[in-house]
């Protein structure tokens, strides 16, 4: 039995029914990591001994009837910006290369309560700043569909690990599309919940008003079950929201009859790859055939989303990253003269070029004389974008859009042109600015065989509508495994 080819819920069921064990599942995950991770570089840290010990304990609890949840015993990978007590949490940055937190992020604790086994920490763009997982101090992650291409970012390690079956599912974080865009590039399903649904306690902040933790998995059912496990009200997080219900799996019904879906014309114009457009519109037609009511509309203000997002995110980043100064923890320069020189040298040696670029941009827009001209204007644009979505959701249950304008670019292409990389977030950043939930579901592949993802967006706290539509669409197709895991000869599947 190929345990890693199963979805998280299928594996959980087999463990519960005694067909396999949590220990065997962890062994299978590490066997797959051993086969492919040298090529893909999905993980920054793994701890096999700790994972096997946890699996043994969890297996005993499952057998004793103490753990009955659907994810008990199932191995998970955690993005490297979520704190894990005693295990390195580096944000894929040199400045935190030796940081072992003394506490665990609330979302990860919730998973552990559900009986999940943590395999390790996944690679990411440094401090989640990037769209390709190439800005990591630990080197780039490769796309399992074609290793000459990027997996997307910043949760590229998590999405590539799920696609390459190096874990059953993973956690990522989404500041401007960092779960949805790499899910599209890697042919997996990823969800960003409504802002405040999952506690940000223990998530190392990039843009505090935008960051949200979410699941990455093979299918919609897994995502719903994982979200149910990690979502909770947390008094330790001032942005956490107490919701009436944390039941997401009840939305897994094959029914979109009468569901009103808006298709924004602004998202289908210039800059969208024709193959991506064709597959997204085909997916929309499938939902229409299933009974959904489709209509084109003008969302407006789309052109302001990227500048507003990068001003707000960079401003928050420059403030959040001020704490990394070489004093209490993390990297400290070896040679320096005096305190200020130590700050300067530690930060300039510890941060990579993309992080420095965003810190400088953030410091500039917050500086005296430019605060009103840039930062305040960006906040006003953010409010207008939220109003545009409010108007849309007064008419529609869901918005259907691409997750990215193209399929995964080749390695190195985006780094040479940062502006082009920023523009790649055009379809995802508005969702974060407005605090909305969004999900990416695979909907086809281009001529090169690279995956394409459809994005579904709903109003705040309406995740069940997204899950319903995504589940209905998913039932019309079969999950495609990437070539890397399809063939018995692993090396033959990788295009070097």
C-alpha positions, 0 to 999 in steps of 0.5 A: 500500500502506497501510504503517501499517495492517499489523501490525509483523510484516507490515511487517517481512516486506514490508521483508525481502522487498523490497516496501517499505523501512525509509525508506518505512515511516518516511515513512508513519509521519510522514505519519500523525503529521502528519495526526492528532497535532495532534488526538490529542497522542500524541507529546511528541518526534519526530525525523524526520531522525534516524529517516530516517538510522537507517532508511537504515542499517538498510535497508543492513544488511537488504539485506546480510543483517546484520539478519534479525530480524522487527522490522528496519526497523519504526518504533516509539514509545517511552514518554517515561520510557525514557531515549534518548541525545541525545533528550529524556526528560521523563516528561511533566513540567516538571521534566525538560523539557530532560533529554537522557540520556547513555545509552539504556534497556536495553530500547530498546537491545535493540530497536535491536539488532533493527533497530527505528527510533525515531520519538519519545517518547510522551505519558504521565501525569506520571511515570506517575502517573495513569490517563488521560494527562491529567496530562502537562505537555504536555497530554492525549492524546485517544482515537482512537476518540472524541476526547471520551474519554481513552485511559487511562494512564499509557501512553496516548500509546503505546496511542493512537499504535498505535491511530491507526497513528502507529507500528507498535508501541510500548513502555510501562511498567506500574506498576499497569495502565499498559499493560493499561488504556489498551490496553483503552481504545484497542482494542489489545493490551498486555502486562506481562511477569513482573517482572524479565523486561525490564531496568528499567535506563534506565526512570525509576522510579515504583515500583521494586518494581512497574514493568515495561516491556512491548509495545503492538501491534495483535495478540498475534503482534506482542506476543510478537515484541516481548517476545522482542526486549526481554527479557534478563538485565541485570546493571545492573538488580538486579531483573533475572532470568535466565530459561531461555528468552526464546522467546515466539513459539513459544507462538503456537499456536491451541490451548487444549484442556484449559487451565484458566481461573479466573474470579474472582467478586470481579471481576464484582460491584458496580462493573463496567459491565454492557456490559463484563461481557457482552463479557468473559463472551462472550470466556470462552465463546469460549475454552470453545468452543475447548476451555478448561475454565472455572470460577468461584472466589473470589480474595479480598483484592481489596478490599485491592489498591487501598489496598496498591498506592497506599501502596507505590507512593506510598512508593516514588515519594516516595523515587525522586522525591527526586532531582529537586531542580533541582541537576544536571539538569532544571528549576530555579526562576529566583528563590530564596534559598539552597539549601533555597529553591531545592529547594522552589521548583524542585520546587513549580514543576516537579511537577504536582498529581497527582505532588505528591499522591503524593509527600505521601502517600508521605512521610506513610506512611513518616514516623515513627509511621505507617510501621508503621500503613500501609507495613508493613501494605501490605507484609503485604497484598501478601504475602497477595495473592501467596499468594491468586494462588499458591492460584489458580494451583495450580488454574488455568493462567490467570485471565480478568478485565476490564482496567477496570471501564468503557470510556474515561471522558470527558475531565476526568471522572477529574481531578475525582475522584482517588479514582474514578480510583484505583478504576479500577485495581481489576483491574490493580494486584494483578498488579503487587503479585504480580509476575505477567504479564498481557495485554489483548486487545480483545474488543468495543465498547460502545454508544458504540463504545468498545473493551473489553479482556479481561485474561488473567493467569498465574503468574510466567514462564508468559507462553506460556500467556497468549500461547496463549490470547490468540492462540486468542481473537484468531483468532476475530475480526478486528482493528478499526481505529479510525474515525480511520484507516478513512475517507479524510476524516480530519477527518470521522472525529474527533468534536470 
